Amino acid sequence: MYTLLYGFYKYLTQKDEFCVLILGLDNAGKTTYLESSKTKFNKNYRGINPSKITTTVGFNVGSIDVDRVSLNFWDLGGQSELQSLWDKYYSECHAVIYIVDSSDRDRMDESKRTFAGIPLLILANKQDIPDCMGVRDVKPIFNQNAHLIGRRDFMVMPISALTGDGINEGIKWLIESIQRNVDIRPPKNVEDY
């Protein structure tokens, strides 16, 4: 009887777990985005003061739970010498969030690097800075590489990781896209980790 009740309890409380890479050039706001997401979705999480966040050397991890979905984020450093490691994590992920510093027009071409086969969410960060590039400016830059993006869920959204604007909408889109593509990359079970 205990086994039956435990199995039923486990079924009711089980969450699908998905791994999401957070990529982008250095100083795009990847870690600030991760901290802001954890603050918004994890009750009682206070987060790191944005003024204390420094350049990521290596990677940061974090997770959030939304309904019956658990998203495990891997925030990878964006320096050019670390970008060669990105593809090592790619085979394990279910989606990619690519964060663009929309206030840095000079490095926008450098941000065209894309991936294939899974949902791709490009976040035009730093929308709180006056005269930054809007989604209408950023999206055409990535559309030039549509042949590399291929057939997949793809979205460019405006956010401010500093203020938290746009984070909820991005996470919602990401979860819906991951669940639509679950046949390509099924969720991980807790036992897989």
MDTraj code that builds the backbone (N, CA, C; nanometers):
import mdtraj as md
import numpy as np

residues = "MET TYR THR LEU LEU TYR GLY PHE TYR LYS TYR LEU THR GLN LYS ASP GLU PHE CYS VAL LEU ILE LEU GLY LEU ASP ASN ALA GLY LYS THR THR TYR LEU GLU SER SER LYS THR LYS PHE ASN LYS ASN TYR ARG GLY ILE ASN PRO SER LYS ILE THR THR THR VAL GLY PHE ASN VAL GLY SER ILE ASP VAL ASP ARG VAL SER LEU ASN PHE TRP ASP LEU GLY GLY GLN SER GLU LEU GLN SER LEU TRP ASP LYS TYR TYR SER GLU CYS HIS ALA VAL ILE TYR ILE VAL ASP SER SER ASP ARG ASP ARG MET ASP GLU SER LYS ARG THR PHE ALA GLY ILE PRO LEU LEU ILE LEU ALA ASN LYS GLN ASP ILE PRO ASP CYS MET GLY VAL ARG ASP VAL LYS PRO ILE PHE ASN GLN ASN ALA HIS LEU ILE GLY ARG ARG ASP PHE MET VAL MET PRO ILE SER ALA LEU THR GLY ASP GLY ILE ASN GLU GLY ILE LYS TRP LEU ILE GLU SER ILE GLN ARG ASN VAL ASP ILE ARG PRO PRO LYS ASN VAL GLU ASP TYR".split()
xyz = np.array([
    [0.0821, -0.1188, 0.0000],
    [0.0000, 0.0000, 0.0000],
    [0.0872, 0.1264, 0.0000],
    [0.1936, 0.1226, 0.0825],
    [0.2838, 0.2377, 0.0888],
    [0.3444, 0.2659, -0.0494],
    [0.3883, 0.1619, -0.1188],
    [0.4498, 0.1769, -0.2503],
    [0.3525, 0.2403, -0.3484],
    [0.2298, 0.1993, -0.3435],
    [0.1278, 0.2559, -0.4315],
    [0.1059, 0.4039, -0.4021],
    [0.0935, 0.4383, -0.2740],
    [0.0733, 0.5784, -0.2349],
    [0.1955, 0.6641, -0.2690],
    [0.3151, 0.6072, -0.2440],
    [0.4373, 0.6804, -0.2759],
    [0.4478, 0.7048, -0.4267],
    [0.4170, 0.6033, -0.5051],
    [0.4205, 0.6176, -0.6515],
    [0.3207, 0.7212, -0.6993],
    [0.2029, 0.7229, -0.6404],
    [0.1010, 0.8216, -0.6774],
    [0.1456, 0.9621, -0.6375],
    [0.2037, 0.9758, -0.5177],
    [0.2552, 1.1051, -0.4724],
    [0.3669, 1.1536, -0.5650],
    [0.4555, 1.0633, -0.5999],
    [0.5674, 1.0989, -0.6884],
    [0.5157, 1.1456, -0.8245],
    [0.4135, 1.0755, -0.8748],
    [0.3547, 1.1134, -1.0030],
    [0.2935, 1.2532, -0.9957],
    [0.2239, 1.2837, -0.8874],
    [0.1574, 1.4137, -0.8722],
    [0.2564, 1.5288, -0.8560],
    [0.3704, 1.5015, -0.7946],
    [0.4663, 1.6080, -0.7674],
    [0.5818, 1.6126, -0.8669],
    [0.5859, 1.5193, -0.9597],
    [0.6961, 1.5116, -1.0568],
    [0.6954, 1.6317, -1.1494],
    [0.8124, 1.6815, -1.1785],
    [0.8293, 1.7921, -1.2720],
    [0.9151, 1.7449, -1.3886],
    [0.8804, 1.7920, -1.5083],
    [0.9672, 1.7685, -1.6228],
    [1.0857, 1.8634, -1.6101],
    [1.2062, 1.8116, -1.6262],
    [1.3260, 1.8935, -1.6139],
    [1.3882, 1.9157, -1.7508],
    [1.4201, 2.0416, -1.7769],
    [1.4812, 2.0794, -1.9033],
    [1.6041, 2.1649, -1.8757],
    [1.7064, 2.1473, -1.9590],
    [1.8299, 2.2242, -1.9479],
    [1.8296, 2.3344, -2.0540],
    [1.8637, 2.4557, -2.0122],
    [1.8626, 2.5711, -2.1005],
    [1.9986, 2.6397, -2.0920],
    [2.0632, 2.6574, -2.2074],
    [2.1886, 2.7325, -2.2122],
    [2.1583, 2.8813, -2.2209],
    [2.2322, 2.9611, -2.1468],
    [2.2265, 3.1064, -2.1601],
    [2.3603, 3.1486, -2.2186],
    [2.3557, 3.1962, -2.3421],
    [2.4773, 3.2338, -2.4147],
    [2.4696, 3.3798, -2.4571],
    [2.5822, 3.4320, -2.4959],
    [2.5933, 3.5684, -2.5459],
    [2.7353, 3.6165, -2.5257],
    [2.7670, 3.7272, -2.5882],
    [2.9010, 3.7836, -2.5727],
    [2.9204, 3.8305, -2.4292],
    [3.0463, 3.8494, -2.3913],
    [3.0736, 3.8997, -2.2579],
    [3.0090, 4.0369, -2.2391],
    [2.9622, 4.0626, -2.1197],
    [2.8990, 4.1885, -2.0803],
    [2.7615, 4.2115, -2.1438],
    [2.6973, 4.1045, -2.1908],
    [2.5630, 4.1184, -2.2488],
    [2.4554, 4.1212, -2.1408],
    [2.4860, 4.0696, -2.0212],
    [2.3891, 4.0673, -1.9124],
    [2.3343, 3.9290, -1.8837],
    [2.4088, 3.8247, -1.9187],
    [2.3616, 3.6872, -1.8999],
    [2.3418, 3.6528, -1.7521],
    [2.4395, 3.6833, -1.6701],
    [2.4291, 3.6512, -1.5274],
    [2.3230, 3.7373, -1.4601],
    [2.3119, 3.8621, -1.5000],
    [2.2070, 3.9485, -1.4457],
    [2.0700, 3.8928, -1.4816],
    [2.0556, 3.8421, -1.6051],
    [1.9303, 3.7781, -1.6461],
    [1.9018, 3.6554, -1.5597],
    [2.0019, 3.5705, -1.5386],
    [1.9846, 3.4502, -1.4577],
    [1.9406, 3.4876, -1.3164],
    [2.0082, 3.5827, -1.2561],
    [1.9736, 3.6246, -1.1199],
    [1.8333, 3.6851, -1.1140],
    [1.7979, 3.7632, -1.2132],
    [1.6645, 3.8234, -1.2172],
    [1.5568, 3.7163, -1.2327],
    [1.5825, 3.6150, -1.3163],
    [1.4877, 3.5047, -1.3346],
    [1.4691, 3.4268, -1.2046],
    [1.5798, 3.3965, -1.1377],
    [1.5702, 3.3226, -1.0118],
    [1.4943, 3.4036, -0.9071],
    [1.5156, 3.5347, -0.9052],
    [1.4456, 3.6203, -0.8100],
    [1.2957, 3.6229, -0.8378],
    [1.2574, 3.6278, -0.9652],
    [1.1158, 3.6327, -1.0016],
    [1.0431, 3.5012, -0.9760],
    [1.1079, 3.3888, -0.9970],
    [1.0392, 3.2602, -0.9943],
    [1.0675, 3.1744, -0.8707],
    [1.1694, 3.2056, -0.7940],
    [1.2011, 3.1261, -0.6749],
    [1.1645, 3.2058, -0.5498],
    [1.0639, 3.1582, -0.4814],
    [1.0160, 3.2251, -0.3610],
    [1.1288, 3.2342, -0.2591],
    [1.1401, 3.3480, -0.1962],
    [1.2395, 3.3757, -0.0914],
    [1.3833, 3.3832, -0.1417],
    [1.4048, 3.3817, -0.2742],
    [1.5408, 3.3980, -0.3258],
    [1.5686, 3.5471, -0.3383],
    [1.6737, 3.5943, -0.2784],
    [1.7037, 3.7377, -0.2776],
    [1.7913, 3.7814, -0.3933],
    [1.8711, 3.6929, -0.4443],
    [1.9546, 3.7261, -0.5590],
    [2.0774, 3.8063, -0.5225],
    [2.1618, 3.8213, -0.6216],
    [2.2849, 3.8984, -0.6069],
    [2.2558, 4.0415, -0.6486],
    [2.3067, 4.1360, -0.5743],
    [2.2933, 4.2761, -0.6112],
    [2.3597, 4.2955, -0.7478],
    [2.2872, 4.3524, -0.8472],
    [2.3442, 4.3676, -0.9818],
    [2.4792, 4.4393, -0.9843],
    [2.5034, 4.5290, -0.8907],
    [2.6325, 4.5986, -0.8895],
    [2.7469, 4.5063, -0.8450],
    [2.7143, 4.3913, -0.7877],
    [2.8155, 4.2957, -0.7419],
    [2.8443, 4.1861, -0.8448],
    [2.7685, 4.1818, -0.9542],
    [2.7872, 4.0789, -1.0560],
    [2.9087, 4.1143, -1.1412],
    [2.9979, 4.0173, -1.1559],
    [3.1190, 4.0396, -1.2349],
    [3.1177, 3.9473, -1.3568],
    [3.2167, 3.9625, -1.4410],
    [3.2305, 3.8799, -1.5603],
    [3.2386, 3.7325, -1.5214],
    [3.1613, 3.6498, -1.5905],
    [3.1608, 3.5061, -1.5629],
    [3.2827, 3.4408, -1.6266],
    [3.3600, 3.3737, -1.5448],
    [3.4716, 3.2945, -1.5934],
    [3.4298, 3.1495, -1.5706],
    [3.4017, 3.0786, -1.6788],
    [3.3473, 2.9440, -1.6671],
    [3.1970, 2.9489, -1.6853],
    [3.1219, 2.9113, -1.5802],
    [2.9764, 2.9144, -1.5927],
    [2.9095, 2.9276, -1.4569],
    [2.7838, 2.9694, -1.4593],
    [2.6974, 2.9757, -1.3423],
    [2.5792, 2.8831, -1.3691],
    [2.5212, 2.8302, -1.2652],
    [2.4026, 2.7468, -1.2796],
    [2.2916, 2.8025, -1.1915],
    [2.1709, 2.7724, -1.2306],
    [2.0547, 2.8123, -1.1526],
    [1.9336, 2.7391, -1.2046],
    [1.8292, 2.7361, -1.1245],
    [1.7076, 2.6696, -1.1700],
    [1.5857, 2.7449, -1.1199],
    [1.4765, 2.7282, -1.1951],
    [1.3479, 2.7831, -1.1558],
    [1.2416, 2.6772, -1.1818],
    [1.1348, 2.6830, -1.1068],
    [1.0213, 2.5946, -1.1274],
    [0.9014, 2.6791, -1.1667],
    [0.8363, 2.6395, -1.2751],
    [0.7150, 2.7054, -1.3217],
    [0.6129, 2.5953, -1.3467],
    [0.5070, 2.5967, -1.2665],
    [0.4050, 2.4925, -1.2728],
    [0.4718, 2.3557, -1.2575],
    [0.4572, 2.2684, -1.3562],
    [0.5159, 2.1334, -1.3460],
    [0.6435, 2.1201, -1.4291],
    [0.7121, 2.2322, -1.4499],
    [0.8342, 2.2339, -1.5295],
    [0.9475, 2.2921, -1.4450],
    [1.0613, 2.2267, -1.4507],
    [1.1815, 2.2772, -1.3862],
    [1.2830, 2.3098, -1.4955],
    [1.3282, 2.4351, -1.4983],
    [1.4286, 2.4775, -1.5955],
    [1.5623, 2.4909, -1.5237],
    [1.6617, 2.4174, -1.5714],
    [1.7976, 2.4263, -1.5188],
    [1.8802, 2.5088, -1.6174],
    [1.9265, 2.6243, -1.5710],
    [2.0012, 2.7160, -1.6566],
    [2.1509, 2.6958, -1.6400],
    [2.2204, 2.6998, -1.7535],
    [2.3654, 2.7007, -1.7558],
    [2.4064, 2.8311, -1.8226],
    [2.4576, 2.9233, -1.7430],
    [2.5024, 3.0544, -1.7895],
    [2.6515, 3.0428, -1.8189],
    [2.6859, 3.0384, -1.9480],
    [2.8250, 3.0178, -1.9883],
    [2.8930, 3.1504, -2.0185],
    [3.0190, 3.1620, -1.9795],
    [3.0962, 3.2831, -2.0046],
    [3.1009, 3.3162, -2.1529],
    [3.1018, 3.4452, -2.1851],
    [3.0934, 3.4888, -2.3239],
    [3.2222, 3.5391, -2.3856],
    [3.3343, 3.5327, -2.3125],
    [3.4607, 3.5765, -2.3704],
    [3.4962, 3.4875, -2.4885],
    [3.5657, 3.5429, -2.5851],
    [3.5944, 3.4681, -2.7080],
    [3.6663, 3.3366, -2.6803],
    [3.7542, 3.3325, -2.5815],
    [3.8255, 3.2083, -2.5522],
    [3.7348, 3.1023, -2.4886],
    [3.6200, 3.1416, -2.4325],
    [3.5255, 3.0460, -2.3740],
    [3.4182, 3.0010, -2.4733],
    [3.3988, 3.0760, -2.5806],
    [3.2944, 3.0427, -2.6771],
    [3.3177, 2.9071, -2.7430],
    [3.4431, 2.8649, -2.7514],
    [3.4719, 2.7348, -2.8122],
    [3.4190, 2.6189, -2.7275],
    [3.3855, 2.6451, -2.6023],
    [3.3324, 2.5408, -2.5140],
    [3.1802, 2.5279, -2.5228],
    [3.1137, 2.6251, -2.5829],
    [2.9672, 2.6261, -2.5860],
    [2.9101, 2.4972, -2.6438],
    [2.9690, 2.4505, -2.7538],
    [2.9114, 2.3322, -2.8199],
    [2.9235, 2.2049, -2.7349],
    [3.0103, 2.2047, -2.6347],
    [3.0225, 2.0890, -2.5448],
    [2.8955, 2.0723, -2.4609],
    [2.8267, 2.1816, -2.4346],
    [2.7049, 2.1797, -2.3537],
    [2.5798, 2.1664, -2.4398],
    [2.5924, 2.1952, -2.5656],
    [2.4772, 2.2026, -2.6550],
    [2.3995, 2.0720, -2.6656],
    [2.4694, 1.9598, -2.6699],
    [2.4003, 1.8315, -2.6887],
    [2.3133, 1.7934, -2.5694],
    [2.3354, 1.8541, -2.4558],
    [2.2579, 1.8235, -2.3355],
    [2.1420, 1.9193, -2.3119],
    [2.1319, 2.0254, -2.3917],
    [2.0307, 2.1275, -2.3617],
    [1.9033, 2.1067, -2.4425],
    [1.7969, 2.1697, -2.3949],
    [1.6661, 2.1637, -2.4596],
    [1.6318, 2.2942, -2.5292],
    [1.7014, 2.4010, -2.4961],
    [1.6776, 2.5316, -2.5576],
    [1.7989, 2.6200, -2.5330],
    [1.8080, 2.7249, -2.6125],
    [1.9151, 2.8229, -2.5985],
    [1.8531, 2.9604, -2.5835],
    [1.8992, 3.0332, -2.4828],
    [1.8678, 3.1754, -2.4711],
    [1.9963, 3.2478, -2.5101],
    [1.9859, 3.3305, -2.6125],
    [2.1024, 3.4070, -2.6560],
    [2.0747, 3.5524, -2.6215],
    [2.1564, 3.6097, -2.5349],
    [2.1349, 3.7462, -2.4884],
    [2.2269, 3.8405, -2.5641],
    [2.1653, 3.9461, -2.6143],
    [2.2354, 4.0467, -2.6924],
    [2.2349, 4.1778, -2.6139],
    [2.3484, 4.2431, -2.6063],
    [2.3549, 4.3773, -2.5473],
    [2.3046, 4.4745, -2.6527],
    [2.1787, 4.5129, -2.6433],
    [2.1187, 4.5959, -2.7473],
    [2.1672, 4.7403, -2.7428],
    [2.2517, 4.7735, -2.6454],
    [2.3091, 4.9079, -2.6431],
    [2.4482, 4.9111, -2.7063],
    [2.5005, 4.7953, -2.7459],
    [2.6353, 4.7847, -2.8027],
    [2.6258, 4.7560, -2.9527],
    [2.6031, 4.8611, -3.0299],
    [2.5850, 4.8474, -3.1747],
    [2.7108, 4.7941, -3.2439],
    [2.8271, 4.8274, -3.1922],
    [2.9525, 4.7878, -3.2561],
    [2.9761, 4.6366, -3.2537],
    [2.9201, 4.5665, -3.1571],
    [2.9449, 4.4225, -3.1450],
    [2.8266, 4.3390, -3.1929],
    [2.7255, 4.4012, -3.2523],
    [2.6059, 4.3273, -3.2934],
    [2.6385, 4.2209, -3.3983],
    [2.7239, 4.2510, -3.4936],
    [2.7603, 4.1504, -3.5948],
    [2.8268, 4.0286, -3.5308],
    [2.9025, 4.0527, -3.4263],
    [2.9700, 3.9438, -3.3554],
    [2.8674, 3.8500, -3.2892],
    [2.7486, 3.9007, -3.2649],
    [2.6450, 3.8237, -3.1959],
    [2.5626, 3.7346, -3.2880],
    [2.5982, 3.7240, -3.4134],
    [2.5188, 3.6452, -3.5084],
    [2.5326, 3.4942, -3.4898],
    [2.6252, 3.4533, -3.4088],
    [2.6490, 3.3100, -3.3911],
    [2.5198, 3.2410, -3.3454],
    [2.4805, 3.1341, -3.4150],
    [2.3537, 3.0665, -3.3842],
    [2.3717, 2.9163, -3.3758],
    [2.2643, 2.8479, -3.3373],
    [2.2653, 2.7036, -3.3167],
    [2.1454, 2.6429, -3.3864],
    [2.1452, 2.5104, -3.4074],
    [2.0372, 2.4458, -3.4830],
    [1.9730, 2.3325, -3.4052],
    [1.8428, 2.3103, -3.4312],
    [1.7733, 2.1927, -3.3827],
    [1.6853, 2.2072, -3.2613],
    [1.6952, 2.3166, -3.1859],
    [1.6146, 2.3349, -3.0658],
    [1.5666, 2.4791, -3.0596],
    [1.4667, 2.5087, -2.9732],
    [1.4184, 2.6468, -2.9649],
    [1.5301, 2.7449, -2.9322],
    [1.5218, 2.8604, -2.9955],
    [1.6203, 2.9659, -2.9746],
    [1.5469, 3.0939, -2.9369],
    [1.5750, 3.1441, -2.8188],
    [1.5176, 3.2690, -2.7706],
    [1.6299, 3.3711, -2.7639],
    [1.6190, 3.4757, -2.8442],
    [1.7179, 3.5833, -2.8413],
    [1.6571, 3.6978, -2.7623],
    [1.7268, 3.7389, -2.6572],
    [1.6783, 3.8462, -2.5720],
    [1.7612, 3.9708, -2.5950],
    [1.6940, 4.0760, -2.6427],
    [1.7599, 4.2057, -2.6630],
    [1.7608, 4.2760, -2.5280],
    [1.8679, 4.2561, -2.4545],
    [1.8797, 4.3058, -2.3175],
    [1.9184, 4.4537, -2.3139],
    [1.9080, 4.5086, -2.1964],
    [1.9449, 4.6474, -2.1656],
    [1.8503, 4.7461, -2.2335],
    [1.7228, 4.7078, -2.2436],
    [1.6218, 4.7964, -2.3017],
    [1.5956, 4.9174, -2.2130],
    [1.6480, 4.9174, -2.0904],
    [1.6336, 5.0310, -2.0006],
    [1.7339, 5.1423, -2.0314],
    [1.8267, 5.1181, -2.1236],
    [1.9257, 5.2192, -2.1613],
    [1.8706, 5.3013, -2.2780],
    [1.8709, 5.4331, -2.2635],
    [1.8198, 5.5168, -2.3737],
    [1.8978, 5.4932, -2.5032],
    [1.8292, 5.5010, -2.6140],
    [1.8864, 5.4899, -2.7481],
    [1.9464, 5.3519, -2.7774],
    [1.8975, 5.2490, -2.7085],
    [1.9443, 5.1138, -2.7415],
    [1.8683, 5.0645, -2.8651],
    [1.9165, 4.9585, -2.9235],
    [1.8493, 4.9001, -3.0391],
    [1.7248, 4.8261, -2.9916],
    [1.6133, 4.8472, -3.0588],
    [1.4910, 4.7751, -3.0270],
    [1.4864, 4.6432, -3.1012],
    [1.3831, 4.5639, -3.0749],
    [1.3673, 4.4348, -3.1416],
    [1.3608, 4.4525, -3.2924],
    [1.2981, 4.5598, -3.3384],
    [1.2900, 4.5854, -3.4833],
    [1.4278, 4.6042, -3.5459],
    [1.5249, 4.6479, -3.4668],
    [1.6614, 4.6647, -3.5172],
    [1.7431, 4.5361, -3.5048],
    [1.7209, 4.4615, -3.3972],
    [1.7996, 4.3411, -3.3689],
    [1.7555, 4.2230, -3.4554],
    [1.6258, 4.2038, -3.4716],
    [1.5740, 4.0865, -3.5421],
    [1.6277, 4.0730, -3.6850],
    [1.6331, 4.1806, -3.7658],
    [1.6865, 4.1647, -3.9018],
    [1.8312, 4.1167, -3.9054],
    [1.9088, 4.1503, -3.8046],
    [2.0479, 4.1060, -3.7998],
    [2.0535, 3.9536, -3.7909],
    [1.9654, 3.8949, -3.7115],
    [1.9623, 3.7494, -3.6982],
    [1.8871, 3.6847, -3.8131],
    [1.7917, 3.7540, -3.8732],
    [1.7211, 3.6984, -3.9896],
    [1.8152, 3.6779, -4.1077],
    [1.9254, 3.7538, -4.1131],
    [2.0244, 3.7342, -4.2194],
    [2.0840, 3.5940, -4.2132],
    [2.0787, 3.5326, -4.0949],
    [2.1322, 3.3976, -4.0765],
    [2.0217, 3.2947, -4.0590],
    [1.9037, 3.3215, -4.1161],
    [1.7893, 3.2305, -4.1013],
    [1.8223, 3.0910, -4.1533],
    [1.9051, 3.0811, -4.2554],
    [1.9425, 2.9497, -4.3076],
    [2.0196, 2.8674, -4.2044],
    [2.0897, 2.9326, -4.1123],
    [2.1604, 2.8615, -4.0056],
    [2.0664, 2.8235, -3.8917],
    [1.9654, 2.9069, -3.8702],
    [1.8691, 2.8813, -3.7631],
    [1.7819, 2.7624, -3.7990],
    [1.7447, 2.7524, -3.9259],
    [1.6668, 2.6384, -3.9727],
    [1.5239, 2.6408, -3.9229],
    [1.4582, 2.5264, -3.9386],
    [1.3190, 2.5122, -3.8948],
    [1.3177, 2.4834, -3.7457],
    [1.2714, 2.5774, -3.6705],
    [1.2653, 2.5641, -3.5262],
    [1.1902, 2.6822, -3.4688],
    [1.1539, 2.6728, -3.3424],
    [1.0937, 2.7873, -3.2740],
    [1.2034, 2.8905, -3.2520],
    [1.1726, 3.0130, -3.2888],
    [1.2712, 3.1208, -3.2823],
    [1.1984, 3.2493, -3.2451],
    [1.2501, 3.3220, -3.1467],
    [1.1858, 3.4457, -3.1027],
    [1.2920, 3.5447, -3.0586],
    [1.2699, 3.6727, -3.0923],
    [1.3520, 3.7824, -3.0416],
    [1.2603, 3.8668, -2.9544],
    [1.3003, 3.8894, -2.8292],
    [1.2178, 3.9637, -2.7349],
    [1.3004, 4.0710, -2.6644],
    [1.2369, 4.1834, -2.6323],
    [1.3059, 4.2875, -2.5553],
    [1.2988, 4.2567, -2.4055],
    [1.4089, 4.2797, -2.3348],
    [1.4090, 4.2652, -2.1892],
    [1.5018, 4.3668, -2.1255],
    [1.4867, 4.3802, -1.9968],
    [1.5862, 4.4471, -1.9146],
    [1.6122, 4.3541, -1.7981],
    [1.7250, 4.2876, -1.7995],
    [1.7584, 4.1957, -1.6908],
    [1.7728, 4.2722, -1.5601],
    [1.8116, 4.3973, -1.5692],
    [1.8304, 4.4794, -1.4502],
    [1.6980, 4.5084, -1.3809],
    [1.5955, 4.5429, -1.4578],
    [1.4651, 4.5759, -1.3987],
    [1.3708, 4.4567, -1.3955],
    [1.4002, 4.3517, -1.4724],
    [1.3140, 4.2340, -1.4772],
    [1.2061, 4.2418, -1.5841],
    [1.1973, 4.3518, -1.6567],
    [1.0963, 4.3656, -1.7620],
    [1.1203, 4.2641, -1.8732],
    [1.0143, 4.1914, -1.9114],
    [1.0215, 4.0957, -2.0213],
    [1.0618, 3.9549, -1.9820],
    [1.1074, 3.9338, -1.8594],
    [1.1548, 3.8015, -1.8189],
    [1.0399, 3.7012, -1.8159],
    [0.9271, 3.7372, -1.7574],
    [0.8132, 3.6447, -1.7506],
    [0.7700, 3.5997, -1.8896],
    [0.7582, 3.6931, -1.9823],
    [0.7149, 3.6610, -2.1177],
    [0.8143, 3.5680, -2.1865],
    [0.9428, 3.5913, -2.1669],
    [1.0450, 3.5057, -2.2271],
    [1.0417, 3.3644, -2.1723],
    [1.0271, 3.3513, -2.0417],
    [1.0210, 3.2183, -1.9795],
    [0.8965, 3.1445, -2.0274],
    [0.7840, 3.2144, -2.0365],
    [0.6593, 3.1518, -2.0831],
    [0.6768, 3.0990, -2.2258],
    [0.7334, 3.1813, -2.3149],
    [0.7560, 3.1385, -2.4532],
    [0.8498, 3.0185, -2.4568],
    [0.9550, 3.0236, -2.3751],
    [1.0545, 2.9175, -2.3719],
    [0.9917, 2.7845, -2.3302],
    [0.9119, 2.7851, -2.2247],
    [0.8485, 2.6616, -2.1771],
    [0.7540, 2.6062, -2.2831],
    [0.6727, 2.6922, -2.3439],
    [0.5805, 2.6458, -2.4481],
    [0.6569, 2.5838, -2.5649],
    [0.7661, 2.6451, -2.6053],
    [0.8456, 2.5942, -2.7176],
    [0.9134, 2.4623, -2.6835],
    [0.9686, 2.4522, -2.5642],
    [1.0334, 2.3278, -2.5212],
    [0.9308, 2.2146, -2.5207],
    [0.8123, 2.2429, -2.4671],
    [0.7100, 2.1385, -2.4605],
    [0.6606, 2.0988, -2.5994],
    [0.6567, 2.1924, -2.6944],
    [0.6192, 2.1592, -2.8321],
    [0.7235, 2.0703, -2.8985],
    [0.8478, 2.0813, -2.8559],
    [0.9582, 2.0067, -2.9175],
    [1.0064, 1.8904, -2.8317],
    [0.9231, 1.8447, -2.7391],
    [0.9636, 1.7396, -2.6465],
    [0.9950, 1.6088, -2.7180],
    [0.9397, 1.5884, -2.8381],
    [0.9706, 1.4660, -2.9124],
    [1.1138, 1.4678, -2.9649],
    [1.1713, 1.5855, -2.9873],
    [1.3102, 1.5974, -3.0334],
    [1.4067, 1.5771, -2.9168],
    [1.3784, 1.6448, -2.8061],
    [1.4618, 1.6325, -2.6860],
    [1.3706, 1.6141, -2.5654],
    [1.3491, 1.4888, -2.5237],
    [1.2608, 1.4634, -2.4089],
    [1.3215, 1.5178, -2.2798],
    [1.2358, 1.5407, -2.1801],
    [1.2873, 1.5939, -2.0528],
    [1.3790, 1.4943, -1.9838],
    [1.4632, 1.5472, -1.8996],
    [1.5510, 1.4635, -1.8178],
    [1.4729, 1.4210, -1.6950],
    [1.5039, 1.3057, -1.6432],
    [1.4487, 1.2630, -1.5162],
    [1.5488, 1.2982, -1.4075],
    [1.5000, 1.3199, -1.2885],
    [1.5882, 1.3542, -1.1783],
    [1.6962, 1.2466, -1.1633],
    [1.6613, 1.1217, -1.1909],
    [1.7565, 1.0120, -1.1772],
    [1.8703, 1.0219, -1.2796],
    [1.8498, 1.1001, -1.3897],
    [1.9529, 1.1130, -1.4935],
    [2.0709, 1.1988, -1.4489],
    [2.0513, 1.2785, -1.3447],
    [2.1575, 1.3710, -1.3025],
    [2.2496, 1.3095, -1.2010],
])
top = md.Topology()
chain = top.add_chain()
for i, resn in enumerate(residues, 1):
    res = top.add_residue(resn, chain, resSeq=i)
    for name in ("N", "CA", "C"):
        top.add_atom(name, md.element.get_by_symbol(name[0]), res)
traj = md.Trajectory(xyz[None], top)
